[in-house]
């Protein structure tokens, strides 16, 4: 029986320059990774680098012409339109994945983002949903219900477990605490694929490896992993981004 292929999404926390984005895409292509993450808009806990915004969509268009799907967080429905408009002109609009981040818990915006994708994007374009920051199964399922209510087809939706804000014991100093059992329950109740985000759970390179080892015990459908050509000079989340050599080691665990 053929083993179902894992969904692997890898790339920098944020798009920082054309050179960085294209170099990352080339490295992923060498490894046959078909989806590259790189946020254009970067919501932050404190003010700072908030992404390159619309300027980076041209870079994404180049990546789609390399045969790689680009993945980015969108905060508002009009950002979906912005990305699609430019990539339709300059790249391959079939090679896009949008995601709703953990900070965006406005259900109206969640629904409208999904509706925009349904109405304006090719059917190959998917939406990934990260869990909310606090640990509550009912709210997580509620996000999915709101997305379903937009009319976006079920086969176009992926879930992502990125952990919950730490409360109580945290012996490994994780950035966010995983709840693997809840993630599996939400996966089963919704019938949607569930991937793991060891970068935002771990918070450090060492912990990214720790979380991936623990996640092997569960039926995750893949992983979203942060990797950067030069993590030490990354403009956001520098501590948790892997080098490409470290990514190679992680891929052995994932697969």
C-alpha positions as CSV (number, residue, x, y, z in Angstrom):
1,X,0.0,0.0,0.0
2,X,1.4,3.4,-1.0
3,X,2.2,5.8,1.9
4,X,0.4,9.1,1.6
5,X,3.0,11.9,0.9
6,X,3.5,14.4,3.7
7,X,2.7,18.0,3.2
8,X,6.0,19.9,3.7
9,X,6.0,23.7,3.9
10,X,9.4,25.3,4.5
11,X,10.9,28.8,4.2
12,X,11.8,31.9,6.1
13,X,9.5,33.5,8.7
14,X,9.2,36.5,6.5
15,X,10.2,37.6,3.0
16,X,13.0,40.1,3.5
17,X,14.6,40.7,0.0
18,X,14.3,39.4,-3.5
19,X,17.7,37.6,-3.2
20,X,16.6,35.9,0.0
21,X,13.3,34.7,-1.4
22,X,14.8,33.4,-4.7
23,X,17.8,31.7,-2.9
24,X,15.4,29.9,-0.5
25,X,13.2,28.7,-3.4
26,X,16.3,27.3,-5.2
27,X,17.3,25.4,-2.0
28,X,13.8,24.0,-1.6
29,X,13.7,22.9,-5.2
30,X,16.9,20.9,-4.7
31,X,15.1,19.1,-1.9
32,X,11.9,18.6,-3.9
33,X,9.9,20.7,-1.4
34,X,6.9,22.1,-3.3
35,X,5.6,24.8,-0.9
36,X,7.6,27.8,0.3
37,X,6.4,29.9,3.3
38,X,7.5,33.5,3.6
39,X,5.1,36.1,5.1
40,X,4.7,39.3,3.3
41,X,2.8,40.9,6.1
42,X,4.2,40.2,9.6
43,X,2.0,40.9,12.6
44,X,4.3,41.4,15.7
45,X,3.9,41.2,19.4
46,X,5.8,44.5,19.7
47,X,6.3,47.1,16.9
48,X,9.2,46.3,14.6
49,X,9.8,44.8,11.1
50,X,6.3,44.1,9.9
51,X,7.1,42.7,6.5
52,X,7.8,44.0,3.0
53,X,4.1,43.9,2.0
54,X,3.0,44.2,-1.6
55,X,6.6,44.8,-2.8
56,X,7.3,41.1,-2.2
57,X,4.5,39.8,-4.4
58,X,6.7,40.2,-7.5
59,X,9.3,38.0,-5.9
60,X,6.6,35.4,-5.2
61,X,5.5,35.5,-8.8
62,X,9.1,34.5,-9.8
63,X,9.0,31.6,-7.4
64,X,5.7,30.3,-8.8
65,X,7.3,30.2,-12.2
66,X,9.9,27.9,-10.7
67,X,7.1,25.4,-10.0
68,X,7.0,26.1,-6.3
69,X,3.8,27.1,-4.4
70,X,4.2,30.3,-2.3
71,X,2.5,30.5,1.1
72,X,1.9,33.7,3.0
73,X,-0.3,34.9,5.9
74,X,-3.1,37.3,5.0
75,X,-4.7,39.6,7.6
76,X,-7.4,41.1,5.5
77,X,-9.5,40.0,2.5
78,X,-8.1,42.7,0.2
79,X,-4.6,41.2,0.7
80,X,-5.9,38.0,-1.0
81,X,-6.9,40.2,-4.0
82,X,-3.5,42.0,-4.0
83,X,-1.6,38.7,-4.2
84,X,-3.8,37.2,-6.8
85,X,-3.9,40.2,-9.1
86,X,-0.1,40.5,-9.4
87,X,0.7,36.8,-9.6
88,X,-2.0,36.3,-12.3
89,X,-0.1,38.9,-14.4
90,X,3.5,37.9,-13.6
91,X,3.4,34.3,-12.4
92,X,1.3,31.2,-11.9
93,X,-1.8,31.8,-9.8
94,X,-2.3,28.1,-9.3
95,X,0.8,28.0,-7.1
96,X,-0.5,30.0,-4.0
97,X,-1.4,29.0,-0.5
98,X,-2.8,31.5,1.9
99,X,-3.0,31.2,5.7
100,X,-4.9,32.7,8.6
101,X,-2.5,33.2,11.6
102,X,-3.2,32.6,15.2
103,X,-3.5,36.4,16.0
104,X,-6.4,36.8,13.6
105,X,-9.4,35.7,15.7
106,X,-12.0,38.0,14.1
107,X,-14.4,35.4,12.7
108,X,-15.8,37.9,10.2
109,X,-12.4,38.4,8.7
110,X,-11.7,34.7,8.7
111,X,-14.9,34.1,6.7
112,X,-14.3,36.9,4.3
113,X,-10.7,35.8,3.6
114,X,-12.0,32.3,2.8
115,X,-14.8,33.8,0.6
116,X,-12.3,35.8,-1.3
117,X,-10.3,32.7,-2.0
118,X,-13.4,30.8,-3.1
119,X,-14.6,33.6,-5.4
120,X,-11.3,34.9,-6.9
121,X,-8.7,32.2,-6.7
122,X,-8.2,29.1,-8.9
123,X,-9.5,26.0,-7.3
124,X,-5.9,24.7,-6.7
125,X,-5.4,27.6,-4.2
126,X,-5.7,26.4,-0.6
127,X,-6.2,28.0,2.8
128,X,-4.2,26.9,5.9
129,X,-5.6,27.7,9.3
130,X,-3.5,28.0,12.5
131,X,-5.0,27.4,15.9
132,X,-5.8,30.4,18.2
133,X,-3.2,31.3,21.0
134,X,-5.2,30.0,23.9
135,X,-6.0,26.3,24.6
136,X,-9.7,25.7,23.8
137,X,-11.0,23.0,21.6
138,X,-14.4,24.6,21.1
139,X,-12.9,27.8,19.7
140,X,-10.6,25.9,17.3
141,X,-13.5,24.0,15.9
142,X,-15.5,27.3,15.7
143,X,-12.8,28.8,13.4
144,X,-13.2,25.8,11.1
145,X,-17.0,26.1,11.2
146,X,-16.7,29.8,10.2
147,X,-14.4,28.9,7.3
148,X,-16.8,26.2,6.2
149,X,-19.7,28.7,6.3
150,X,-17.9,30.8,3.6
151,X,-18.5,28.0,1.1
152,X,-14.8,27.2,0.5
153,X,-14.6,23.5,-0.4
154,X,-13.3,21.2,2.3
155,X,-10.6,19.8,0.1
156,X,-9.1,23.3,-0.1
157,X,-8.5,23.6,3.7
158,X,-5.5,22.5,5.8
159,X,-5.1,22.8,9.6
160,X,-1.9,23.7,11.4
161,X,-1.1,23.1,15.0
162,X,1.3,25.8,16.2
163,X,0.8,25.3,20.0
164,X,-0.9,27.4,22.7
165,X,0.5,30.3,24.8
166,X,2.4,28.8,27.8
167,X,0.6,28.5,31.1
168,X,1.9,26.4,34.0
169,X,4.8,24.0,33.6
170,X,7.2,24.5,30.7
171,X,10.4,22.6,31.5
172,X,11.9,22.9,28.0
173,X,11.2,26.6,27.6
174,X,8.9,26.1,24.6
175,X,7.6,29.2,22.8
176,X,4.1,27.6,22.7
177,X,2.9,24.4,24.3
178,X,1.6,21.6,22.0
179,X,-1.5,19.6,22.7
180,X,-1.0,16.7,20.3
181,X,-4.1,14.9,21.6
182,X,-6.4,17.9,20.9
183,X,-4.8,18.4,17.5
184,X,-5.6,14.8,16.6
185,X,-9.2,15.1,17.9
186,X,-9.8,18.3,15.9
187,X,-8.3,16.6,12.8
188,X,-10.7,13.6,13.3
189,X,-13.8,15.7,14.0
190,X,-13.3,18.0,11.0
191,X,-11.9,15.4,8.6
192,X,-9.2,17.9,7.5
193,X,-5.5,17.3,7.2
194,X,-3.5,18.5,10.2
195,X,0.2,19.6,10.0
196,X,2.5,20.5,12.8
197,X,4.5,23.8,13.2
198,X,7.5,22.8,15.3
199,X,9.1,26.3,14.7
200,X,6.4,28.2,16.6
201,X,6.0,25.6,19.2
202,X,9.8,25.1,19.8
203,X,11.0,28.7,19.6
204,X,14.7,27.5,19.3
205,X,16.5,25.2,16.8
206,X,17.1,22.6,19.6
207,X,13.4,22.6,20.5
208,X,12.3,22.3,16.8
209,X,14.1,18.9,16.7
210,X,12.6,18.0,20.1
211,X,9.0,18.7,18.9
212,X,9.4,16.8,15.7
213,X,10.6,13.8,17.5
214,X,7.6,13.9,19.8
215,X,5.2,14.6,16.9
216,X,6.3,11.3,15.2
217,X,4.0,9.4,17.7
218,X,0.9,11.2,16.2
219,X,-0.8,11.1,12.8
220,X,0.2,14.5,11.5
221,X,-0.1,15.0,7.7
222,X,3.1,17.0,7.5
223,X,5.0,20.0,8.9
224,X,5.6,23.7,8.4
225,X,9.2,24.6,9.2
226,X,11.1,27.9,9.3
227,X,14.4,27.9,7.4
228,X,16.6,30.9,6.5
229,X,19.8,31.2,4.4
230,X,21.4,33.1,7.4
231,X,19.2,32.7,10.5
232,X,21.5,34.9,12.6
233,X,20.6,38.0,10.6
234,X,16.9,37.2,10.1
235,X,14.6,40.2,10.7
236,X,12.1,38.1,12.7
237,X,12.1,34.8,14.7
238,X,15.9,34.4,14.2
239,X,16.2,31.9,17.1
240,X,13.9,29.3,15.7
241,X,14.9,29.3,12.0
242,X,17.0,26.4,10.7
243,X,19.9,26.5,8.3
244,X,19.4,24.3,5.2
245,X,21.7,21.7,6.6
246,X,19.5,21.5,9.7
247,X,16.5,21.3,7.5
248,X,17.9,18.2,5.9
249,X,18.1,16.5,9.3
250,X,14.6,17.5,10.2
251,X,13.2,16.2,6.9
252,X,14.6,12.7,7.8
253,X,12.4,12.9,11.0
254,X,9.3,14.2,9.2
255,X,9.4,11.6,6.4
